[in-house]
Amino acid sequence: MILQRVLRSARPERYAGSLERLTRLTQRRQWTLPLRQSRGFSSESDAAAAENKEPPSQPSEHSASDAVAQPPSIVQRVPFRELVLPCIPLYRRPLFPGIVAPILVQDSAACEAFLAMKDGGNRFAGLFLHKSAGQGRQQGGGEAPGGITALPADGLLRGAPDPDQLFKVGVIGELLRMAPRPKGLELTYMCHHRIRATGVARREALLFLHTEPVQEEKVEQTTSIRAYSLAVVETLRELLSAGSLYKEQLELLLESVDVNNPYHLADLGACLASTADAAALQEILEEPRLEERLSKTLGLLKSELETIRVQRKISRQIEENVSNAQRKFFLNEQLKYIRKELGLEKDERESVKSKLLARLEQKQVPKQAASVIDEEMQKLSALDPASSEYNVTRNYLDWLTIIPWGVYSQDNLDIQNVRAVLDEDHYGMDDVKKRIQEFIAIGKLKGTVEGKILLLSGPPGVGKTTIGKSIARALGRKCYRFSVGGMSDVAEIKGHRRTYVGAMPGKFIQALKVAQTQNPLILIDEIDKLGRGWQGDPSSALLEALDPEQNNAFLDHYLDVPVDLSKTLFICTANVIDSIPSPLLDRMENISLPGYILEEKVAIARRHLVPQARKAAGLTARQLVIREGALRALARDYCREAGVRSLQKQIERICRKVALQIVNQDIGQMVVNSESLPELVGKPPYASELAYRRMPSGVARGLAWTPLGGAVLYVESIDTGHQGSGGAFTGGPRLHTTGQIGSVMKESSDIALSFARRFLQAKDPANRFFERAYIHMHVPEGATPKDGPSAGCTMVTSLLSLALNRPVPSDLAMTGEMTLTGRILPVGGIREKVVAAKRAGLKRVLLPQQNIRDWEELPDYIRRGLEVSFVSSYDDVYRIAFASAGAGASAGASGPADANADDARETTAVA
Ligand SMILES: Nc1ncnc2c1ncn2[C@@H]1O[C@H](COP(=O)(O)OP(=O)(O)OP(=O)(O)O)[C@@H](O)[C@H]1O
């Protein structure tokens, strides 16, 4: 057991003394001795007497003999007979004959009992394995300090162990030494022969048992016993070579093993099986047959050897892994050092710095920016690349150096080229293109087009964004587009302060990075939908960037050095201009795109939308032919909005369907005409009946402006009956309005009623209609909110038509604000309204006199085919709208020129 203690210890020298003792003991007393049969001590006094005798120092003649293997005997002083012995329970492993083992006794009563026994000359004790042994070290009390046999942590034999919990076969131990320890006594026992417990003698502080010696069977040393013995020795040698840590000690033991004594060999082998469990060892202890005992011992030793091998393999693998990683690390470090020495690789900071500096080579960095870059470079050199500050500085430098300082693209200011490019991308828009040409012509004279903010306003899908891109292409400038719709965070424009984690510069600096020129064209979409949130006012930030007075030193929060944006061309787009903050609007040059009339839509579809969609669907011009009639029907019956986006979608839809049919049915060509439309894109979404092919009395047609473009709007009035005659509005106001009209429009209706009464009185005093009438006025498309004063004269006309019972001509539409005295005031959105009238196929429009300039500014192709009358008072309107009794009827009969484009089907939103 000392050996085991040595085996488990990392510091075998601690046990040098024990080993010495072991060696001495094994040499002197047991292991090398051929044990003779005991003469048998008759009494304890015999045993005491025997203690003074010198044990034989030489092996017996039997041990030398190969013929017979003798069972182990004991030295004469050990009584080989029935005895009453104090019992020491062993909580980890059984002890075997020939073993010296220290045992720690902690229980004070037990200690006293052992002291008393020693004083009484009683040196023997029975050492029996407790049945709980091997069920966990904690339970067994763990390693007893200074001893290899574990005892319960709470001390030995407290209240004496339960005899039923002990194995019956154990060994008799002879006390060699008793030494005080801080926590009790350390008893060192020399184990002799096997004993068997036969009964309980008495229980005091210790348990005393009746014991009898176990007689070992005498056997012939057969070949198999020899073979087993040799195998055990061989395995022990292998163990020796495998476990180098205890080499010396094992060698010592092996030298002392009497290989010719199989009993001895089996016991020793079992002792050395340090990983074997207590039950297996107890089995060997109890095994009466020598050959079996040897075989079991061999088994335990083999498994011990295997365990050691596996253990070594595992540790070798771990060592290999660790050393590989270490080796790699060292080699990498060496490589880095060598590369650095050879000048092949600079320090990370140096390589970053040189990369960043290389970016500045072709640039003209302004002084202020250059000094900041310098400072930051120095800072970078002093920072640890692993620190977070290093990354912040590096990112900052990254942005500072990526700005295209002083890099400008050459503008192509050739007017003809500009026009050619614009024409190539967009059909029509003549006035817009002219305005752009003018703008570029000025740029040509000045040598630059800087400092201008163009605003393209108009309904959705009229090509504002695409024309912006075309301008960039025409000028040969890089284009960067971003939308500010709903943008409420000022940081999106001005950047974040660098102190924030993940800080970024704003959109303008990002634009410069992407464009890589300091004079790109920046397209700011949806400027009318700019948000305003708690994170500041983006419109003020935009102003700083766009304003030619300030933007030569635009200060982004992140970059923190002034950047010149004055050479940048800004183009903004908006659907309405009213919601653009006025300081911004002031600085812009508005070009309005009013929306397209039918012919334009058809031409755009033919020249641009169809080829684009065909290409996107992988079709050739031969495979898909869309007839003009189909395009016309599409624009007229399916897509009535001002722009061409939904027309574009419908054409794309047609292309997809045709592509599927061509692939599915292997058709060479498909021709789409107006008849095939329902099959391809479904039924037209607009009602096919003409709402007012013939205008009834009380209905007048107005023109409205909406964010989606112009629209035709109706005002309908009816007399609901006299007061008290069961009419719906009995006792209520004389005019009731519906149709989601806003407060301004409501006021217009009141003005209209008051004026119409006065007007009628003057024109036809006999007509007392308004005195008795209770009128319901409705503006259709009741779900769409409408507001504004421009329907004033239409409302008066509607009321007078009702009062006079004379219909208004059905080819006539009007717009104009009414005053109470009958003057017609100018209104906005003339262009959109005229386009809407034209789209609806109307022939005549009445516009306020003061809007004559707006009319004159309209391109010819819009004005063409429209008869316009300018009116300054309602008398003028009356003259035209109620010219003759038959006018309405005759006009009504003729209807709009294009019956299919009946205006009743126009969408109406805000008047
Ligand atoms: N005159 C035109 N000629 C050729 N294509 C046009 C014309 N007008 C519009 N388009 C096409 O219509 C589509 C929609 O245009 P775009 O996106 O520029 O509209 P938008 O006015 O910017 O709309 P929104 O206000 O919704 O942003 C584009 O594919 C564009 O090419």
The ligand as an SDF file (V2000), in Angstrom:
LIG
                    3D

 31 33  0  0  0  0  0  0  0  0999 V2000
  -41.8360   61.3050  -70.9580 N   0  0  0  0  0  0  0  0  0  0  0  0
  -41.4640   60.0790  -70.6770 C   0  0  0  0  0  0  0  0  0  0  0  0
  -40.8160   59.3710  -71.5740 N   0  0  0  0  0  0  0  0  0  0  0  0
  -40.4370   58.1190  -71.3200 C   0  0  0  0  0  0  0  0  0  0  0  0
  -40.6410   57.4700  -70.1580 N   0  0  0  0  0  0  0  0  0  0  0  0
  -41.2870   58.1540  -69.2130 C   0  0  0  0  0  0  0  0  0  0  0  0
  -41.7210   59.4740  -69.4090 C   0  0  0  0  0  0  0  0  0  0  0  0
  -42.3290   59.8810  -68.2880 N   0  0  0  0  0  0  0  0  0  0  0  0
  -42.2730   58.8730  -67.4200 C   0  0  0  0  0  0  0  0  0  0  0  0
  -41.6380   57.8130  -67.9630 N   0  0  0  0  0  0  0  0  0  0  0  0
  -41.3840   56.5480  -67.3360 C   0  0  0  0  0  0  0  0  0  0  0  0
  -42.2860   56.3590  -66.2530 O   0  0  0  0  0  0  0  0  0  0  0  0
  -41.6750   55.6720  -65.1870 C   0  0  0  0  0  0  0  0  0  0  0  0
  -41.9140   56.4210  -63.9270 C   0  0  0  0  0  0  0  0  0  0  0  0
  -41.1180   57.5750  -63.8740 O   0  0  0  0  0  0  0  0  0  0  0  0
  -40.4560   58.1660  -62.5590 P   0  0  0  0  0  0  0  0  0  0  0  0
  -40.1190   57.1020  -61.6250 O   0  0  0  0  0  0  0  0  0  0  0  0
  -39.3710   59.0760  -62.9540 O   0  0  0  0  0  0  0  0  0  0  0  0
  -41.6800   58.9540  -61.9970 O   0  0  0  0  0  0  0  0  0  0  0  0
  -41.6780   60.0680  -60.8920 P   0  0  0  0  0  0  0  0  0  0  0  0
  -42.2970   61.2520  -61.4900 O   0  0  0  0  0  0  0  0  0  0  0  0
  -40.3480   60.2530  -60.2990 O   0  0  0  0  0  0  0  0  0  0  0  0
  -42.7060   59.4520  -59.8680 O   0  0  0  0  0  0  0  0  0  0  0  0
  -42.7500   59.6370  -58.2690 P   0  0  0  0  0  0  0  0  0  0  0  0
  -43.2440   60.9860  -57.9840 O   0  0  0  0  0  0  0  0  0  0  0  0
  -43.7400   58.5860  -57.8740 O   0  0  0  0  0  0  0  0  0  0  0  0
  -41.3680   59.3920  -57.8020 O   0  0  0  0  0  0  0  0  0  0  0  0
  -40.2020   55.5520  -65.5420 C   0  0  0  0  0  0  0  0  0  0  0  0
  -39.9480   54.2620  -65.9900 O   0  0  0  0  0  0  0  0  0  0  0  0
  -40.0100   56.5260  -66.7020 C   0  0  0  0  0  0  0  0  0  0  0  0
  -39.0350   56.0710  -67.5730 O   0  0  0  0  0  0  0  0  0  0  0  0
  1  2  1  0
  2  3  1  0
  2  7  2  0
  3  4  2  0
  4  5  1  0
  5  6  2  0
  6  7  1  0
  6 10  1  0
  7  8  1  0
  8  9  2  0
  9 10  1  0
 10 11  1  0
 11 12  1  0
 11 30  1  0
 12 13  1  0
 13 14  1  0
 13 28  1  0
 14 15  1  0
 15 16  1  0
 16 17  2  0
 16 18  1  0
 16 19  1  0
 19 20  1  0
 20 21  2  0
 20 22  1  0
 20 23  1  0
 23 24  1  0
 24 25  2  0
 24 26  1  0
 24 27  1  0
 28 29  1  0
 28 30  1  0
 30 31  1  0
M  END
$$$$
